[in-house]
Amino acid sequence: MLLSVIVPCFNEEKSLPYFFTEMKKIEQKLPLEIEYILIDDGSTDQTLPLMQHLAKENPKKIHYYSFSRNFGKEAAIYAGLQNAKGDYVTLMDADLQDPPHLLVEMYQLLVAHHLDCVGTRRKNRAGEPKIRSFFADLFYRLMNKIGETELVPGVRDFRLMTRKMVNAVLQITEYNRFSKGIFSWVGFQTEYIAYENVERVAGKTSWSFWQLLKYSLDGIVNFSDVPLNIASFVGAFSCLGSGLALIFIVIRALLFGDPTSGWPSMVSIFLFVGGLQLLCLGIIGKYIGKIFLETKKRPHYLIKESDQENDQNLGK
């Protein structure tokens, strides 16, 4: 039986040596052969040369795929899943925020309970800025209220899946990907292991607050049409409120005349209504933009270099 370990990397030259050191400690504890699928997501440091060196030293065990530019972690995950050949597949970060020792427990739980997937979630966000933790918790609460699929709070991409589940995920070929939602949407029997938050072993995170915010908004748009409903309700109530206000103004003018010109209040109303219109247009535009990207059918990623040059999944 073969386990494919997918490792998306963006500027992880400092983390990769630590990652493989930790993985060697648990390899003997798993009754599985292991292959590593390293995805270089357009790194600008020495990540790619390091991958080349590792693959050259272990050509049957370690494989790498280097993107032509930075396509994002979602594309890297998709590329890894497409090129993984294992009976079991796991996704892991190179920075050791996904503790390798959990793989042993995850495999034992998967086999003992006849599961399709064992995922992981963080018990807390110790060490993170409070503002980021606040918005992360807010995202999960909001997503579970308005989304089509349930997301476990603190869930990570780190999970161990059977080939059956991986094949199901690969059937979802949409360009706008939100893997946490996709893993939940496909279903299959899944249990979660909770663990304490772990700091990066080296390097700096490439995720800024605004990138995480954009990623969260993409997740909401991809798995919920509630924002469109909100835009419709806002538009309807705005029209209703404007209509009632207009009737009130006409009646007041007929009965009592026009006491003042009222231009400040009128300008305020115009700005308020205009803002609502722009808000609704922005929400609708977000969905239209997603449709536009899907219809162009661009590849999720392009491979510049790989140790598997004859592989069929070099740009999908």
MILO-901615 format. One record per residue (C-alpha): residue in one letter; chain; x, y, z. Coordinates in nm, 2 decimals. Layout:
N
+--------+--------+--------+--------+--------+
! residu ! chaine !     px !     py !     pz !
+--------+--------+--------+--------+--------+
!      a !      A !      X !      Y !      Z !
...
+--------+--------+--------+--------+--------+
//
This chain:
316
+--------+--------+--------+--------+--------+
! residu ! chaine !     px !     py !     pz !
+--------+--------+--------+--------+--------+
!      m !      A !   0.00 !   0.00 !   0.00 !
!      l !      A !   0.13 !   0.34 !  -0.10 !
!      l !      A !   0.08 !   0.68 !   0.09 !
!      s !      A !   0.12 !   0.99 !  -0.12 !
!      v !      A !   0.23 !   1.30 !   0.09 !
!      i !      A !   0.14 !   1.62 !  -0.10 !
!      v !      A !   0.34 !   1.92 !   0.02 !
!      p !      A !   0.26 !   2.26 !  -0.14 !
!      c !      A !   0.55 !   2.50 !  -0.11 !
!      f !      A !   0.60 !   2.87 !  -0.15 !
!      n !      A !   0.94 !   2.99 !  -0.03 !
!      e !      A !   0.99 !   2.70 !   0.20 !
!      e !      A !   1.37 !   2.65 !   0.16 !
!      k !      A !   1.42 !   2.68 !   0.54 !
!      s !      A !   1.13 !   2.46 !   0.64 !
!      l !      A !   1.17 !   2.16 !   0.40 !
!      p !      A !   1.48 !   2.01 !   0.57 !
!      y !      A !   1.30 !   2.02 !   0.91 !
!      f !      A !   1.00 !   1.86 !   0.75 !
!      f !      A !   1.19 !   1.56 !   0.61 !
!      t !      A !   1.37 !   1.52 !   0.93 !
!      e !      A !   1.04 !   1.49 !   1.12 !
!      m !      A !   0.89 !   1.26 !   0.85 !
!      k !      A !   1.18 !   1.02 !   0.87 !
!      k !      A !   1.10 !   0.97 !   1.24 !
!      i !      A !   0.74 !   0.84 !   1.17 !
!      e !      A !   0.80 !   0.66 !   0.84 !
!      q !      A !   0.89 !   0.34 !   1.02 !
!      k !      A !   0.57 !   0.36 !   1.23 !
!      l !      A !   0.35 !   0.35 !   0.92 !
!      p !      A !   0.29 !   0.01 !   0.75 !
!      l !      A !   0.29 !   0.19 !   0.42 !
!      e !      A !   0.54 !   0.29 !   0.14 !
!      i !      A !   0.56 !   0.66 !   0.10 !
!      e !      A !   0.60 !   0.89 !  -0.20 !
!      y !      A !   0.64 !   1.27 !  -0.16 !
!      i !      A !   0.48 !   1.50 !  -0.41 !
!      l !      A !   0.64 !   1.84 !  -0.37 !
!      i !      A !   0.47 !   2.14 !  -0.54 !
!      d !      A !   0.67 !   2.45 !  -0.60 !
!      d !      A !   0.42 !   2.73 !  -0.63 !
!      g !      A !   0.64 !   2.98 !  -0.80 !
!      s !      A !   0.89 !   3.02 !  -0.52 !
!      t !      A !   1.15 !   3.30 !  -0.54 !
!      d !      A !   1.40 !   3.16 !  -0.30 !
!      q !      A !   1.60 !   2.83 !  -0.32 !
!      t !      A !   1.30 !   2.60 !  -0.27 !
!      l !      A !   1.31 !   2.46 !  -0.63 !
!      p !      A !   1.69 !   2.38 !  -0.62 !
!      l !      A !   1.64 !   2.21 !  -0.29 !
!      m !      A !   1.35 !   2.00 !  -0.44 !
!      q !      A !   1.57 !   1.91 !  -0.73 !
!      h !      A !   1.84 !   1.79 !  -0.49 !
!      l !      A !   1.60 !   1.58 !  -0.28 !
!      a !      A !   1.44 !   1.42 !  -0.59 !
!      k !      A !   1.79 !   1.34 !  -0.73 !
!      e !      A !   1.88 !   1.17 !  -0.41 !
!      n !      A !   1.56 !   0.97 !  -0.39 !
!      p !      A !   1.42 !   0.95 !  -0.75 !
!      k !      A !   1.17 !   0.67 !  -0.67 !
!      k !      A !   1.04 !   0.83 !  -0.35 !
!      i !      A !   1.05 !   1.21 !  -0.40 !
!      h !      A !   0.89 !   1.39 !  -0.70 !
!      y !      A !   0.86 !   1.76 !  -0.76 !
!      y !      A !   0.65 !   1.98 !  -0.98 !
!      s !      A !   0.74 !   2.35 !  -1.03 !
!      f !      A !   0.48 !   2.60 !  -1.15 !
!      s !      A !   0.56 !   2.86 !  -1.41 !
!      r !      A !   0.45 !   3.13 !  -1.16 !
!      n !      A !   0.26 !   3.16 !  -0.83 !
!      f !      A !  -0.09 !   3.01 !  -0.89 !
!      g !      A !  -0.18 !   2.99 !  -0.52 !
!      k !      A !  -0.22 !   2.71 !  -0.27 !
!      e !      A !  -0.55 !   2.58 !  -0.41 !
!      a !      A !  -0.38 !   2.52 !  -0.75 !
!      a !      A !  -0.09 !   2.35 !  -0.57 !
!      i !      A !  -0.33 !   2.12 !  -0.38 !
!      y !      A !  -0.51 !   2.03 !  -0.70 !
!      a !      A !  -0.19 !   1.96 !  -0.88 !
!      g !      A !  -0.08 !   1.73 !  -0.60 !
!      l !      A !  -0.40 !   1.54 !  -0.59 !
!      q !      A !  -0.39 !   1.49 !  -0.97 !
!      n !      A !  -0.04 !   1.35 !  -0.96 !
!      a !      A !  -0.06 !   1.14 !  -0.64 !
!      k !      A !  -0.07 !   0.77 !  -0.71 !
!      g !      A !  -0.11 !   0.64 !  -0.35 !
!      d !      A !  -0.39 !   0.42 !  -0.21 !
!      y !      A !  -0.39 !   0.69 !   0.07 !
!      v !      A !  -0.33 !   1.06 !   0.02 !
!      t !      A !  -0.24 !   1.33 !   0.27 !
!      l !      A !  -0.20 !   1.70 !   0.24 !
!      m !      A !   0.07 !   1.86 !   0.46 !
!      d !      A !   0.24 !   2.20 !   0.50 !
!      a !      A !   0.62 !   2.21 !   0.50 !
!      d !      A !   0.64 !   2.45 !   0.79 !
!      l !      A !   0.54 !   2.17 !   1.04 !
!      q !      A !   0.22 !   2.35 !   1.15 !
!      d !      A !   0.07 !   2.01 !   1.04 !
!      p !      A !   0.25 !   1.78 !   1.30 !
!      p !      A !   0.38 !   1.47 !   1.11 !
!      h !      A !   0.34 !   1.25 !   1.42 !
!      l !      A !  -0.04 !   1.28 !   1.39 !
!      l !      A !  -0.02 !   1.08 !   1.07 !
!      v !      A !   0.02 !   0.76 !   1.27 !
!      e !      A !  -0.29 !   0.83 !   1.48 !
!      m !      A !  -0.48 !   0.93 !   1.17 !
!      y !      A !  -0.40 !   0.61 !   0.98 !
!      q !      A !  -0.49 !   0.39 !   1.28 !
!      l !      A !  -0.82 !   0.58 !   1.32 !
!      l !      A !  -0.89 !   0.55 !   0.94 !
!      v !      A !  -0.83 !   0.18 !   0.93 !
!      a !      A !  -0.99 !   0.09 !   1.27 !
!      h !      A !  -1.32 !   0.28 !   1.20 !
!      h !      A !  -1.33 !   0.21 !   0.82 !
!      l !      A !  -1.33 !   0.58 !   0.74 !
!      d !      A !  -1.28 !   0.76 !   0.41 !
!      c !      A !  -1.10 !   1.06 !   0.57 !
!      v !      A !  -0.94 !   1.17 !   0.89 !
!      g !      A !  -0.90 !   1.54 !   0.91 !
!      t !      A !  -0.74 !   1.77 !   1.17 !
!      r !      A !  -0.85 !   2.09 !   1.34 !
!      r !      A !  -0.68 !   2.33 !   1.57 !
!      k !      A !  -0.82 !   2.36 !   1.93 !
!      n !      A !  -0.71 !   2.72 !   1.94 !
!      r !      A !  -0.51 !   2.98 !   1.76 !
!      a !      A !  -0.25 !   3.05 !   2.02 !
!      g !      A !   0.03 !   3.26 !   1.88 !
!      e !      A !  -0.18 !   3.43 !   1.61 !
!      p !      A !  -0.27 !   3.80 !   1.62 !
!      k !      A !  -0.61 !   3.84 !   1.80 !
!      i !      A !  -0.76 !   4.03 !   1.51 !
!      r !      A !  -0.69 !   3.74 !   1.27 !
!      s !      A !  -0.83 !   3.48 !   1.52 !
!      f !      A !  -1.14 !   3.69 !   1.56 !
!      f !      A !  -1.21 !   3.71 !   1.19 !
!      a !      A !  -1.13 !   3.34 !   1.15 !
!      d !      A !  -1.38 !   3.24 !   1.41 !
!      l !      A !  -1.63 !   3.48 !   1.26 !
!      f !      A !  -1.58 !   3.32 !   0.91 !
!      y !      A !  -1.65 !   2.97 !   1.04 !
!      r !      A !  -1.97 !   3.09 !   1.22 !
!      l !      A !  -2.09 !   3.28 !   0.92 !
!      m !      A !  -2.01 !   3.00 !   0.68 !
!      n !      A !  -2.20 !   2.74 !   0.88 !
!      k !      A !  -2.50 !   2.97 !   0.90 !
!      i !      A !  -2.53 !   3.06 !   0.53 !
!      g !      A !  -2.32 !   2.80 !   0.35 !
!      e !      A !  -2.44 !   2.49 !   0.17 !
!      t !      A !  -2.18 !   2.27 !   0.35 !
!      e !      A !  -2.07 !   2.25 !   0.71 !
!      l !      A !  -1.71 !   2.35 !   0.80 !
!      v !      A !  -1.56 !   2.23 !   1.13 !
!      p !      A !  -1.42 !   2.53 !   1.31 !
!      g !      A !  -1.04 !   2.54 !   1.29 !
!      v !      A !  -1.03 !   2.27 !   1.02 !
!      r !      A !  -0.70 !   2.23 !   0.84 !
!      d !      A !  -0.62 !   2.11 !   0.49 !
!      f !      A !  -0.41 !   1.85 !   0.67 !
!      r !      A !  -0.60 !   1.53 !   0.62 !
!      l !      A !  -0.56 !   1.16 !   0.53 !
!      m !      A !  -0.79 !   1.04 !   0.26 !
!      t !      A !  -0.86 !   0.71 !   0.08 !
!      r !      A !  -0.82 !   0.68 !  -0.30 !
!      k !      A !  -1.20 !   0.67 !  -0.33 !
!      m !      A !  -1.24 !   1.01 !  -0.17 !
!      v !      A !  -0.95 !   1.16 !  -0.37 !
!      n !      A !  -1.11 !   1.04 !  -0.70 !
!      a !      A !  -1.43 !   1.21 !  -0.59 !
!      v !      A !  -1.26 !   1.54 !  -0.52 !
!      l !      A !  -1.08 !   1.52 !  -0.86 !
!      q !      A !  -1.42 !   1.51 !  -1.03 !
!      i !      A !  -1.48 !   1.86 !  -0.91 !
!      t !      A !  -1.29 !   2.05 !  -1.18 !
!      e !      A !  -1.41 !   2.41 !  -1.11 !
!      y !      A !  -1.15 !   2.68 !  -1.15 !
!      n !      A !  -1.26 !   2.88 !  -0.84 !
!      r !      A !  -1.15 !   2.62 !  -0.57 !
!      f !      A !  -1.21 !   2.63 !  -0.20 !
!      s !      A !  -1.07 !   2.30 !  -0.08 !
!      k !      A !  -1.20 !   2.30 !   0.27 !
!      g !      A !  -1.55 !   2.34 !   0.13 !
!      i !      A !  -1.49 !   2.08 !  -0.14 !
!      f !      A !  -1.37 !   1.82 !   0.11 !
!      s !      A !  -1.69 !   1.88 !   0.31 !
!      w !      A !  -1.92 !   1.89 !   0.00 !
!      v !      A !  -1.81 !   1.55 !  -0.14 !
!      g !      A !  -1.92 !   1.39 !   0.19 !
!      f !      A !  -1.77 !   1.04 !   0.28 !
!      q !      A !  -1.72 !   0.93 !   0.63 !
!      t !      A !  -1.49 !   1.17 !   0.81 !
!      e !      A !  -1.37 !   1.22 !   1.16 !
!      y !      A !  -1.14 !   1.49 !   1.30 !
!      i !      A !  -0.85 !   1.50 !   1.54 !
!      a !      A !  -0.80 !   1.81 !   1.74 !
!      y !      A !  -0.45 !   1.94 !   1.83 !
!      e !      A !  -0.29 !   2.25 !   1.99 !
!      n !      A !  -0.18 !   2.52 !   1.75 !
!      v !      A !   0.18 !   2.49 !   1.63 !
!      e !      A !   0.40 !   2.77 !   1.53 !
!      r !      A !   0.60 !   2.77 !   1.20 !
!      v !      A !   0.93 !   2.59 !   1.24 !
!      a !      A !   1.11 !   2.84 !   1.01 !
!      g !      A !   1.05 !   3.12 !   0.76 !
!      k !      A !   0.75 !   3.36 !   0.75 !
!      t !      A !   0.40 !   3.29 !   0.64 !
!      s !      A !   0.30 !   3.41 !   0.29 !
!      w !      A !  -0.06 !   3.47 !   0.40 !
!      s !      A !  -0.14 !   3.83 !   0.49 !
!      f !      A !  -0.45 !   3.94 !   0.66 !
!      w !      A !  -0.60 !   4.07 !   0.33 !
!      q !      A !  -0.52 !   3.75 !   0.15 !
!      l !      A !  -0.69 !   3.55 !   0.42 !
!      l !      A !  -0.99 !   3.79 !   0.40 !
!      k !      A !  -1.01 !   3.75 !   0.02 !
!      y !      A !  -0.98 !   3.37 !   0.06 !
!      s !      A !  -1.27 !   3.37 !   0.31 !
!      l !      A !  -1.49 !   3.58 !   0.08 !
!      d !      A !  -1.41 !   3.34 !  -0.21 !
!      g !      A !  -1.52 !   3.05 !   0.02 !
!      i !      A !  -1.85 !   3.22 !   0.10 !
!      v !      A !  -1.92 !   3.30 !  -0.26 !
!      n !      A !  -1.83 !   2.95 !  -0.38 !
!      f !      A !  -2.05 !   2.77 !  -0.14 !
!      s !      A !  -2.34 !   3.01 !  -0.07 !
!      d !      A !  -2.59 !   3.22 !  -0.26 !
!      v !      A !  -2.70 !   3.41 !   0.05 !
!      p !      A !  -2.51 !   3.73 !  -0.05 !
!      l !      A !  -2.72 !   3.74 !  -0.36 !
!      n !      A !  -3.03 !   3.71 !  -0.16 !
!      i !      A !  -2.91 !   3.98 !   0.07 !
!      a !      A !  -2.85 !   4.21 !  -0.23 !
!      s !      A !  -3.21 !   4.14 !  -0.35 !
!      f !      A !  -3.36 !   4.21 !   0.00 !
!      v !      A !  -3.16 !   4.53 !   0.03 !
!      g !      A !  -3.27 !   4.64 !  -0.31 !
!      a !      A !  -3.64 !   4.56 !  -0.23 !
!      f !      A !  -3.64 !   4.73 !   0.11 !
!      s !      A !  -3.46 !   5.03 !  -0.03 !
!      c !      A !  -3.73 !   5.07 !  -0.30 !
!      l !      A !  -4.00 !   5.02 !  -0.05 !
!      g !      A !  -3.85 !   5.27 !   0.19 !
!      s !      A !  -3.80 !   5.52 !  -0.09 !
!      g !      A !  -4.16 !   5.48 !  -0.21 !
!      l !      A !  -4.30 !   5.53 !   0.14 !
!      a !      A !  -4.08 !   5.84 !   0.19 !
!      l !      A !  -4.20 !   5.98 !  -0.14 !
!      i !      A !  -4.57 !   5.93 !  -0.04 !
!      f !      A !  -4.50 !   6.10 !   0.29 !
!      i !      A !  -4.33 !   6.40 !   0.14 !
!      v !      A !  -4.61 !   6.45 !  -0.12 !
!      i !      A !  -4.88 !   6.43 !   0.14 !
!      r !      A !  -4.69 !   6.66 !   0.38 !
!      a !      A !  -4.65 !   6.91 !   0.09 !
!      l !      A !  -5.02 !   6.90 !   0.00 !
!      l !      A !  -5.13 !   6.95 !   0.36 !
!      f !      A !  -4.87 !   7.18 !   0.51 !
!      g !      A !  -4.68 !   7.31 !   0.21 !
!      d !      A !  -4.30 !   7.29 !   0.17 !
!      p !      A !  -4.15 !   7.43 !   0.49 !
!      t !      A !  -3.78 !   7.41 !   0.39 !
!      s !      A !  -3.58 !   7.32 !   0.08 !
!      g !      A !  -3.42 !   7.02 !   0.27 !
!      w !      A !  -3.13 !   6.98 !   0.04 !
!      p !      A !  -2.89 !   6.84 !   0.31 !
!      s !      A !  -3.12 !   6.56 !   0.39 !
!      m !      A !  -3.19 !   6.49 !   0.03 !
!      v !      A !  -2.82 !   6.47 !  -0.05 !
!      s !      A !  -2.78 !   6.23 !   0.25 !
!      i !      A !  -3.06 !   6.01 !   0.12 !
!      f !      A !  -2.91 !   6.01 !  -0.23 !
!      l !      A !  -2.57 !   5.90 !  -0.09 !
!      f !      A !  -2.72 !   5.63 !   0.12 !
!      v !      A !  -2.93 !   5.48 !  -0.16 !
!      g !      A !  -2.64 !   5.51 !  -0.40 !
!      g !      A !  -2.42 !   5.33 !  -0.15 !
!      l !      A !  -2.68 !   5.05 !  -0.12 !
!      q !      A !  -2.69 !   5.02 !  -0.50 !
!      l !      A !  -2.31 !   5.00 !  -0.53 !
!      l !      A !  -2.31 !   4.73 !  -0.25 !
!      c !      A !  -2.56 !   4.52 !  -0.44 !
!      l !      A !  -2.38 !   4.57 !  -0.77 !
!      g !      A !  -2.05 !   4.47 !  -0.60 !
!      i !      A !  -2.20 !   4.14 !  -0.47 !
!      i !      A !  -2.36 !   4.06 !  -0.80 !
!      g !      A !  -2.03 !   4.15 !  -0.98 !
!      k !      A !  -1.84 !   3.91 !  -0.75 !
!      y !      A !  -2.06 !   3.62 !  -0.87 !
!      i !      A !  -2.04 !   3.74 !  -1.23 !
!      g !      A !  -1.66 !   3.75 !  -1.20 !
!      k !      A !  -1.66 !   3.39 !  -1.08 !
!      i !      A !  -1.87 !   3.29 !  -1.38 !
!      f !      A !  -1.64 !   3.48 !  -1.61 !
!      l !      A !  -1.33 !   3.29 !  -1.48 !
!      e !      A !  -1.51 !   2.95 !  -1.51 !
!      t !      A !  -1.62 !   3.01 !  -1.87 !
!      k !      A !  -1.26 !   3.10 !  -1.98 !
!      k !      A !  -1.16 !   2.74 !  -1.89 !
!      r !      A !  -0.80 !   2.84 !  -1.82 !
!      p !      A !  -0.58 !   2.57 !  -1.67 !
!      h !      A !  -0.55 !   2.57 !  -1.29 !
!      y !      A !  -0.18 !   2.57 !  -1.32 !
!      l !      A !   0.11 !   2.54 !  -1.56 !
!      i !      A !   0.42 !   2.33 !  -1.49 !
!      k !      A !   0.75 !   2.48 !  -1.58 !
!      e !      A !   0.96 !   2.19 !  -1.46 !
!      s !      A !   0.92 !   1.84 !  -1.31 !
!      d !      A !   1.12 !   1.53 !  -1.25 !
!      q !      A !   0.83 !   1.35 !  -1.41 !
!      e !      A !   0.85 !   1.51 !  -1.76 !
!      n !      A !   0.63 !   1.25 !  -1.92 !
!      d !      A !   0.35 !   1.29 !  -1.66 !
!      q !      A !   0.01 !   1.36 !  -1.82 !
!      n !      A !  -0.09 !   1.62 !  -1.56 !
!      l !      A !   0.15 !   1.90 !  -1.64 !
!      g !      A !  -0.09 !   2.18 !  -1.68 !
!      k !      A !  -0.46 !   2.14 !  -1.59 !
+--------+--------+--------+--------+--------+
//
